Amino acid sequence: MLRRVLCTMLLMGALPSLAEASQGHISVVLLGATGDLAKKYLWQGLFQLYIDQVSSGHSFTFHGAALTDLEPGQKLMFDVLKRLACPPDESPNRCAVLKDQFLKLSQYHQLKTAENYTALNREIEMLLHQEGLKEAGRIFYFSVPPFAYTEIARHINSSCRPPPGAWLRVVLEKPFGHDLESAQQMAAELMGFFREEEMYRVDHYLGKQAVAHILPFRDQNRQFLDPIWNRHHVERVEIVLKETVDAKGRTSFYEQYGVIRDVLQNHLTEALMFLTMELPGNLSKAEEVLQCKLQALQSLRGLEKQSVVVGQYQAYASHVQEELQKGQDYVSTTPTFAGVLVHSDSLRWEGVPFLLTSGKALDERVGYVRVLFKNRAYCTQSEALRDAGHSQCKPKQIVFYIGHGVLNTPAVLVSRNLFRPIMPKSSWKEVVGQPNLHVFGQLLSDYYVYSPVKERDAYSVLISNIYHGRKDFFITTENLLASWAFWTPLLNSISHQAPRLYPGGVENQNFLDFEMVSGELAFTVAEPVELLSPSGPMPSDYKTIQSKFRQSPLVSAWSEVLISQLASDVEKTAGRAVARSGQFHLALSGGSSPVALFQRLARHHYDFPWRHTHLWLVDERCVPLTDPESNFFSLHNHLLQNIRVPYFNVHPMPVHMHQRLCVEEDGGAELYAKEIMALVANASFDLVLLGVGTDGHTASLFPHSENGLEGTQAVVLTESPVKPHQRMSFSLPLINKAQQVFVLVMGKGKHDITTLISRVGREPRKWPISGVNPSSGQLVWYMDYEALLG
C-alpha cells in the first residue's frame, strides 16, 4: 500500500523520485484519535504536515488510536478524516488526490493493553520490512488526560520504541500538573520512560503566528529595539486573552484549575518570556533560546496576594451545581477572571509593570501582547494637525495581535512614530485600508500593520515543528518547573479568597477594571451590592474591635484592615520616638505574618522616618543571610529594597561568622548584645514586633527552651523543633525592656493557641508568649478575626 501511494504521488509530480523518497519512514501515532482535540485540530494539523512534507523525501503512516473497539473507533476516526480540508491555495484535483492518499495511509488501532502496543510495534516493523524502507522515527501524540500518561509511557517504552538510529518524539498536552508538587511528580514519572530530548510539551499559544513571531521580530529589528527595549523607555506591557464563552460544559476541569492555571501559568507566561528574555546570539539554536527563557523566568519577582485581582462570572456557581451535582449551598472560589501584576528583577526590566489578564464571559474575544512606550514629548501643535509618522506626542506602541477582536486576524502593529519594522516578505505582508478603524485608541493608519501572507492554525505550526525537531517551540521540564515555582505560591495564597462576582458579557461594564496602586492591584470600583449574596458576615459588616486580651489592649479586624491599622500605629510610634530622641529603634520578628506589614509600610507610608530608623532582628535562623529561609532575606525582599533607610542603620544578626553558622565559640550572640548596648539607650527598644507560633513560641523562644526565658543574657542561641533547628534570638528579659511591644497574630491556624493563651497565666516555660510583659512599657495585641474567632 505504501509503495502504491508513493508511486501515485510520483506520477503527480509531488515526489522527485522513489530514490529520494527513501530518506526514511515516519510513523505518527495519535492517541485519543477520536477525542475533541483530535477532531477539531490534530487530524487537520497532521494532514497539513502531510501536504507540506509529501515531497520531502520521508514517507508516512498515520495511526489513530483510542480505547474504543476496532469497528466503532474506525468509523468515528474516518468520519473525521473525510471532513479534512485543503488550504485555499491548493487546486481541487491535487487536494482530492492528497486527501485520498492520506486516508489510505491512516488506520485505526485499539490501544488498551500491553499486547495492543506490542501488536502495533509488530505492524510498523512488518510494513517497513515489506516496503523495504528504513525507519526515521516515530511520533506519539498524547491527546489524552494526564492521568493516563504514565501507563501509556510505560507501554511505549517497553514495546513501541523505534530501533537504534531512529528517533522517538513524544508529544504531551497540558495540563502539566496542578501546582509545583504535582508537576514535579508527573515529570519524574515521565523521565523514568523518556529522555528530555524525546518529550515535546505543547503550549498551542507558541504556535499562534503573532506569538511565534515575537522573537524573530526582536531579532530582525535589533537596530531599532536595542536602545528602547528596556525599563528606561517601556512604560508597561499588557498580555491579554479575553473570551466571551463561559465555562459551561467544562466545569469539572475548571473547578480543579481555574483561569490562572488554565491560561496565565502557561499561555501568557510563555508570551511574557518571549518579551523579557535576552536574545541569544543565534535564534536557530534551540538550546540557547531555552536557556534564555529559563533565565527570564528565574528573574521574575515572587508574586504576592496583593499582586492579583480575581473574579467569577455570576452564573458559574449554578453551572457547577448543575454539572457536578453540588448542593445549593455549595460555594466555589474558583476564579474565571484574573489580572496579575508581574515584575522582573532583571536589569533590563526592573520597575516595568507587566499586566497579565484573562477571563471567561467577557465582552469580547481577543488576544494581544501590547508594549506601550513612555512618551516624554510635549507638542505645541493641535492634535488634529499632528502627523502620525512624525509627531512624538502620539502614543508609541508595538502590538502583537494574536487574533479575533476588531482586526479578526493575527497581526503585528508598530506605531509610525517609532520605526518602520523589518518584516520577512515571504511570510508577512503590509496591510493597507480600513482607515477609520481604531485600535488601542489610535487610528489603524497610525500604525505600520502586517498580517501573515498565509494564516496557519497553531497546531499545524506546532506539528510541523515537532516533525523538524524544533524544541524551542515547546516546554522543557526545567522551564515547566520554574513556571510552577513562580505561580504556585500565589495560587496557594488565594485558594480561599472570594472572587469578585461579575454578570458576564457587555453587562460587565467597568466592574472588572483594575489599577496599579503602590505596586499592588485593586479593582477601581466597589463591588456592586446587588451581585453580593453572602452566606455569612462580610468584612464591611465589622468595625475594628478594640478591647482587652490578657489584660492588655487588643486591636482586631479583618486581616487587611488590621495590617493597615498596625502600619499606621508603627508609623505613629516612630514619629513620637524621633521627636523625642532623634531616632527610632525597631526590632522585627521573622516568619510569614509580618510580610504583609512590610509591604504595607513600603508601599503606603511615604512619610515614615526611615532616615532616622534603626532596624534590628528579634530572631534569625542559622542560615546564610542570602538563604530564602533567612529572616533577613525576607526583610530585604519585602521591605529594605523598597525604602530608603541608611545601610548603617540596618542590623542583621551575626549568625554567619568565620564561614560557619551559629557556633557558640564565635560569640555572635554576645556581639549582637554589645551592639544593642552601644546603640540602644538602656537596651530598651522603642518598639518590638512579635508573632506567636501554634505551640506558643515567640521570637525563637520555644517551649522548654534552655536559653532565653530568664537570666541576664540579652541575645541567646536556641533550638527549634523544626528545621532549621539552630536559631539566634532576643531573650525574654530583653524583650520586656522595650517601651512598646506589638504582637501580631493572624490566620485560622492560630485560633487554638489564641484561645489557650487567653486562659493561662504567666507560664513562659510552657508558652513563651505568656512571659511577654514589658516592665515599664506597653503590650498591644493585633489579631485578625480568623485568629480571634476561628
N, C-alpha and C positions, 0 to 999 in steps of 0.2 A: 504493500500500500504506500509506504513512504517513498519508495523508488518511483512509483507511478505519479505521485504528487510532484516530485522534483522534475520529472520529465515534462509534465504539463506546464509547470512554471517556466521551464527552459524554452518550450515552444512559444510561450507568451512573450519571451524576451525578458522575463523577470530575473533569470539567472544567467550569468555569463557562460558557464559550462558546468557539467557534472563534476569535473575535477575540482573546480573552485568551490563546489558545494560540499566539499568533504573536509572542511575545517574542523568539523566536529558536530556532534548532536547534543541538543539541549532538551531535557525533559522538564516540563513545567507541571508541577502538581499543585492544584488549588484545593486546599482543604476547606470545607464549608462551601462547596461549589454551588449549592442551591439556596444559600442564605441571602439576606437583603443586600449586604455589601457587594457580594459577588454579582448579583443580578443587576444592581444599579451601576457599578463602576468597574469591577475587576475583570469580568469577561470582556468588556469593551476595551479595557486597557491592554489585555493580552492580545486581542485581535489587532489593536493598533501596533503593538510590538511586532506581530507577525507581518503586517503590511510594511512597516518600516524596515524590517530586517530580513525579508524574504530573499533579498539578493545579497545578503552579507556574507554568504558562504557557510553559515550554520544551517542545519536542519532542525526542525522542532517536532515534538509531540506534546499535546496538552491533555493532562489527566485531571478531570474533575473528580473530587472525592467528597463523600459525606457519610453519615451514619445510616442514611436511608437505604433500603433494599435496592437491588440492582434495577429492576424494571421501573418502579415509580421514580427512583432517583435519576435514571437515564432520561425518562420523559420530562421531568422537571428541568433538567440541565439543557436538553436540546430545545425545549421551548424558549429558553433564554437565548441560546445561540442563534436561533432563527431570526431573532429580532435585532441582531447586531447591525450597526450602521457603519458605512464607509465615510471617510472625510468628504466634505462637499467638493473638493477639487479632484476626487477620484472619478474616472469615467465609469458609467454604468456597467459596461462589458467587463472591464477589469475588476470592478467591485464584485460582480456576480461570481467570477472565477475565484477570486481571493476568498470570498465567503464560503464557497463550496469546498475549497481545499482546506480551509480552517476547520470546517465541520468534520471533514474526513480525518483530519489529524487529531481530533478530540475524541476522548472516550471517558466513560463514567466508571468509577470503582466504588464499591462499598469498603470503606476503611474503618474497621471497628476493632479487630483483634490483631494480635501479633502475626497470625497466619495471613491475614489480609495484606499486611505490609510486605511480608516475605513474598507473597504471590505477585504483588506489584513490582517488586525488585526483579523477580524472575522474568516477568513480562517485558520490562525495559531491556534487560540483558538479551533476551531472546530476539527482540525486534532489531537491536543493534547488530547482533550476530547474523541474522537473516539478510539485513541490508548492507552488511559489510562496512558499517560506519563506526568511527571512533567516538567515544563519549567525551564531550567537552565539559559538561557539568549538569547539575540538577538544581532546580529552584523549587522549594517547598513554601507555598504561601499560606500562612496560618490565618484564615478568615474564620476563626472560631473563638469562643470565650476563653479568657486567660486561664481559667481553672483546668482547661483541657491541655494546656501547653506541655506540662511535664510528661504526661503519658504518651502523647504524640512524639515528643522529642526522644523519649526512650525507644520507641519503636523505630524511628528513623535512624537513630544512632546504631541500633543493633541489627537492623535488617535492610535498610534502604540507603545506606551511604554509597556514593559512586566509587569506582575503583581508584587506586592511586593514580595521580596525574590529572584527574578530573576534579573540578571544584564543586563545593556544596554551598548554596546560599539559602538561608532560612529567613523568611520574611515574617515579622511579628507586628500585629496591630495593637494599638492601645485599647484599654488602659494597661500601663506597665506598673501595676501596683496602685495602692490607695494612699500610701504615705511612704516615708523613707524605709521603715522596717519591712513592710510588705514588698517594696521594690527590691530591697537587698535580698530577701528570701527568694523571690522569683528569679533574680539574676543569678544567685548561687545555684539554684536548681538547673537553670538552662546551661550555665557554664560547666555543669557536670556532663553535658552531652555535646555541646558545640563550642568551637573556638570563637573568640571575639570577632575575628575577621569573617566568620561564616554567618553572623547574625546581622540582619538589617531591620532595625526597628523603624516602623513607618510613622511619621507625622505628616499627614497629607498636605498640611499647610506649606511644607517645604517644596511641594510640587506646584503650588499656586504660582503663576507666572510672575506676578508683581513681587512676591516674596522671594522667589528664586533669583530675581534679578537684582536684589539689593547689593549683594557682594560684587557682582560684575559691574554694576553702576558705580559703586565706590572705587573700584579698581580702575575703570576706564576714565573716570573723571578726577583722578588724584590731583591733577594740576589745579583744579578749581576748589576741591573739597579740603585739601590738606590745610590751608590756612583757616578754614571756618568750621571744620567738623570737630568742635570741642566746646568746652564749658564757657569759653570767653565769648562765643558767638551764638550758641544754641540756647534759646530761651526755655523750650520744653519739647517733649516728644510725646505723641499720643499714639497708642497702638490699640485699635478698636475692632471688635467684632460684634455687631448687633444683629439680632434675629427677631423676626415678627412671630414665628411659631412659638408655641408653648411646649411644655414637657409631656403633654398628654400622650399616652401610649408608651412612654419611656420612664415612667416614674419609678419602676423597680431599679433601673440603673441610676436615675437622678438622685434618689434618696441616699444612695451609697456615695455618690461622687459630688454632685452639685457643680455649679458653674466654674468655680476656681480650679477644681481637679479636671473638669471636662475641657476647659478652654485655656485658662490663664497659665496653668503649670506647664502646658505643652506648646500649643499653637502660638500664643502671644509671647511666651518666653523665648521661643526659637526666633521669632522676628526681632525681639529685643537683642538677642545675641548677634544677629547679623548687623545691627546698627552699632552696637557698642564695642564689638571685638576689634582688636588691632588687625589690620590687613596683613596676611602673610606675604612673604616675598613672591610666592607662586601659588595662585589660586587653584591651579590644576593638581596640586599635591594635597590629597585628602588628609594626610596625617597632620600637615601644618594647619590646615583650616580647622580641624577638630581640636587641635591643641589650643589655638587662639580662642575658639569658642569656650573651651573649658576655663581658660584664664579669665575670660569676661564674666562667666558665671560665678567664679570664685571671688570676683571683686565686688559683687553686689552686696550692699549693706543689708544686714538682717532686718526682716520685717517685724514691725510691732503691731499690736492690736489697733493702734491709732492710725496705722497706715492704710486702713481699708474701710470702705462703706459697703454694706450688703443689703440686698432687697429680695423680696419674694412676691411674685405676682399673686393677686388675691385669690384666684381660682385654684392655685396649686394644691392647697390643703384638701379641697374636695376631690381633685384628681387622684391624690394619694389615697384618700379614704375609699374611693370607688375602686381603684385598680389593685390596691394592696389589701383590701378588706379590713381597713382600720376603722375603729370606732369614731363616733362624732366628737369625742373629747381628745382625739389624737392631735398633737401639736407638732408640726415639723419646723425645724430651724434651718432647713436646707436652703442655701441661697440660690436664687435663679438669676440674680444680678449681682455684679461686684465691680467696684472701682478700686484699684490698688495703686498706691504711690510707691514707686521704686527708685532707689538711688544707687549709684555706683560710686565706690571709693577709689576708682582709678583716677590717675592724674588728669586724663582727658575729660572725664565726665563728672568729676566731683561737683556737687551742688546742682546739677541739672535734674529737674523732675521728669521722670518717665511715668506716664499715666497709662495703665493697662485696664481696659474696660470691656466687659462683655455681659450679655444678658438675653433672656428669652422674653417673649411677649412685649417687645419694644415697638417703637413707632415706625421703624424701617429696617430693611435688611441691607446691611452694608458692612464692608470690612476695609480698613485702611491703616497705613502707617504714615504718620504726619510729623515731619520735623519742622518746627517753627523757629525761625532765627530772630535774634534780638534786632531791634530797629532803633538806632540812636539818632536818626536824622530828624531834622525839622525842616519842612518845606514851606516857603512863603506863598507859593502859587496855590490857587484853589484846587480842590480835589478833582473837579470836573475837567481841569486842563492838564492834569498830570499824565505823562506818557508812561504806560505800564513798563516799557522796556528800559526807561532811564530814571524814572522817579524813585528815589531811595526811600520815599515815605510810604509807598505801598507795602503791604505785608510781604515778607520773604519766606517762602516755604518750599519744601520738597515733599511730595506726596507719592507714596507707593500705594496705588488704589487697587485693592485686591479684587473687588468686583461688586456687582449689584449697585444699589443706590442710584443716584441721578445719572451716572455715566453708564451703568449696566455693562461694563466691560473692564477687564484689567487695564491699568494704565500707569504711566509714570508722568507726574506733573512737576515742572520746575518753574518757579516764578521768573518772569522775564528780567526782573531787575537783579537776579542772581547771576546766571550764566546760561548760555545755550549748551545743553549737555551733549556729550558724545554718546551716541546710541548705535548698536550694531544694526545696519540696514537690512541684513538678511533676516532678522527676527523681530525688529521693532520699526514701526512706520510713524511718521509725524502725522498728527490729526489736525485738520482744519475744519472750520464750520462751527455751528451751534454757538454763535457769538453772544447770545443773550443768556446762556446757561451760567448759573452761579455755582461755584464750588468753594467751600470754606470762606465765604464772604467776599470772593473775588469773581469777576467775570472769567469764564474759561479762556477768553482771549488774552488774559493777563499772564497765562502760563504757556510755556512750551509743553505740548501734550503728545505723548507717544503711546500707542497701543500695539499689541502683538500683531505681526503680519498674519499669523495663524493661531487662533485660540486653541489651547490644548487643555484637556481635563487633567487635574492634578495627578490622578492615579496613572494616567498614561505617561506623564513625565517621570513619575517615580518608578514605574515598572521598567521604563527604558533605562533609568539609572541603575536599577538592580541588574539588568542584563549587562550593562557596561561595567559593573563593579564599582560605581561611584559612591564610596562610603560616606563622603562628606554631606550627602543629602539625607543621612539617616542618623539615628540617635545611638551613640555608643553607650556601653554600660557605665563608664566613668561619668559621662555627661548627664545621663539619666539620674544617677545617684546624687550628683551635685545639684541638679534641679530640685529633686525631692528634699534634699537637705536644706535648701533655701526656703521652700514653700511649707514644709511640714510644721515648723513652729507656729507660723501664722494660723494654719488650719486648726491646730490644737487650741490656740488661744481663743478662736471664735466659734468653737464647736457648739457651744451652748448660747451663743449670742442671738437674740431675737432679731431677724432681719426686718427692714422696713417693708411694709406692705405697699404694693402699687397696683392700680386697677388693670393695667395692661394696654398695649396699643397706643393710639393717639391720645387716649384719656390720661396717660401718664403726665402729660403737660410738663411741669418742672419739678415733679415730686422726686425725681432721681438726680437732679442737678447737684453736683458737689463741688467743693472748692478746697484749695490748699490753704491751711491756716497754721502758720508757725511749724511747718514740717509735718503736719497731720492732715488727714482728710476729714471733712464733715459735710453733711447734706446742707444745702443752702437755705432750705425752708423747713419749717417744723412739720412733723408728720401729721397729716390730716386726721382729725379726730374721728371722722366717720369711717376710716379704714381700721381703726383700732378696736379689737374685741378681746380685751384681756380677760384671762380666766382668774387672775388674781390681781393684787395691787401692783401698780406701776411705779417706777421711781418718782414720777412727779406727784404721786399721792402722799409722799412723805416729805417732811421738812428735816433739816439737820437736827438730830436729837442731842441735847446737851444735858447730862445728868452726872451721876457718880458711878464709879466702878472701883471696888476695893478702896473706898473712902477717898478716891482721887477723881479729878474731873474726867468726864468721858465725853468725847465727841463721836457721834455715829451718824452715818449717812450711807447712801448708795456709793459704790466704790469711786466713781468719777467725781462726785461732789465731795467725797471725803478727801481725796487726793488734792483737789483744788483748795479745800479749806486748810489742809495741812501745809501745803506750799505757801499759802498766804501767812499762816502763823509762823512758819520758819523765817519768812522774809521780815515780818514784824520783829521777831526776836533778834534777827541780825541787825536791823536798823537801830534798835534800842542799845544793843551791845556796842556798835560802832560809835554811837552818840556818847556813850558812857566812857569807853576806854580806847576808842580809835581802831579796834579790831574785833573780829568775831571768830571764835574758835568752835568749829562744828565737827563733831565726831559721828561718823556714819557707819551703820551696820551693812553687812553683805546680804546675800540671798535675793530672792525674786521680788519680795514685796516693795522694796524701795525704788525699783526700776521706774515705775510709773511716776513716782515723786521726782526722781532725777530728770525725767523727760519733761515733766510739767515745769520745773524750775528753769530748765534750759530754754524752753520754747515760749513761756508766757511771762516770765518775771525779769523784764529787761532793766528794771531799776534795782535789782538785787546788788548789794555792795560787794561784788566779788573781789574787787581790788583790795579790800580790807579783810577778806575772809581767809582763814586757815582751815584747810580740810584735812581731817585725820580719819583713820580707820579704827572702828571699835574692835574688829576682829579680822583675821585673814587666814585663808587656807595655806598650808605649807606647800605651795607650788610656785613656779616662776611667775612673776607678775604679768608675763605675756601669755600665760595659760588661760584659756577661757573659763576654767574653774576658779580663777583668782577673783577675789572681791574687788581688787584694784582694777583689774581688766574690765569688769562690769561698770565700775565707776567712771573709768576713762571713756568707754564706748558710749555710755548713756548721758554723761554729764560733762566731764572735763573737756572733751574735744569740741563741745558746743558753747563753751563760755570762755570769758577772758579772766582767768584767775592767774596771778603771778606764779610761775612754776616753783619758786622757792616757798610758796605758801601751801604746797601740796606735800603731805607727809605720809607716804606709803609705809607699811610695816616692814621692817628689815628681816623678812623670812628667808631670803636667799643671800647668804654670805659665804665667801670663800668657796664658791662653786658647790655649795651643799645647802640643804634645806632644814631649817629649824633644829640645828644641833645646839644643845644646851651650852656646850663649851664656847660657842661663838658669841654668846651673850647678846643675842638680838633683842630679847625681851627687855633686858636691863638698858640697852642702848636706846630703845624707844621710850622707856620710862624717863631716862635722863633728858631726852629731847623734849618731852612733855613738861618736865620740871623747869627746863630752861626757858620755855616759850609761853607756857600757860600759867597765869598767876595762880599760885596755890594749888596747881594741878586741878583747878576747878573749871571745867569746860562750860562755855555759855550754853551749849545745847548738845545733848547726846541723843541720837536716834537709835532706837532698838526695835527688834522684832521678837516674835515668840514662835518657837518650834512646837510641833504637835506633842512633844514629850515635855514641854515646859521649859526648854532651854532658852537662853537669851545670849546675845553675842556668841562666843564659842565656849560658854559655860554650861556644861551638861550635867544632868542629874548625877550626884555622887562623884563629881569631879574632885580630884585630889588637890588641884590648884585653883586659886582664884575666887573661891566662895567666901573666904575670910582671910585674915592675915594682913601683912603690911605691903606685900608686893603690889605694884600698880599694874604691871603687864606680865602675863604668865603664858607658858606653853601648856596646852591642854590636849586631850584625846577625844575625838569624836567617834560615836558608834558607827558612823557611815563614812565612806571614802570621800575625799582624802582624810585619813584619820587624824594626822597631826595638824594642830591649829595654834595660832597666837591670838591672845585676847586681852582686852581690858579686864581687870578684876572687878568684882562686885564693889569692894571699897572705893576704887577709883570712880566707877560709875556713880556711886552715891555721893561723891563730892560735887557733882555737876549742879549748876544753877537751875537748869531745866532738863528734864528727861521726857521725850515723847516716845511712846510705844505704839507702833503701827501693827495692827492685826487685821488680815484680810483673807476672805475665802471661806467656803463651807467647811473645808478640811480643818479649819481652826476652831470650829464651833464647840467641839467636845472639850478641848483644853481650855477654851474661854469659860465654859460653864464650870469646869473643875476649879480653876484658879479663882473664880468668883466666890468660892465657898471655903477655901482653905486660908489658914493664917500665914505667918511668915515661916516658911519651911524651905529655905533655899537648897538644902541638900537633896530634897525630893524634886522641887520645882524651882530652879534658879530664878525664874522671873519673879517669884514671890518675894525674893530678897531685895528687889529694886525699890528703894525708898530714900530719895535724896535727903541728906541730913539737914541741909539748910536751903534746899531748893524745892522745885515743884515737879510733880509727876503728872503727866496728862496722857490718857489713853485715847487712841484713834482707832475705831473699829468700824468696819463696814457691816451692813445688815446681815450679810451671809454668815459672818463670824459670830455676830452677836445673837442673831435669832435663828440661825440654821436654815 
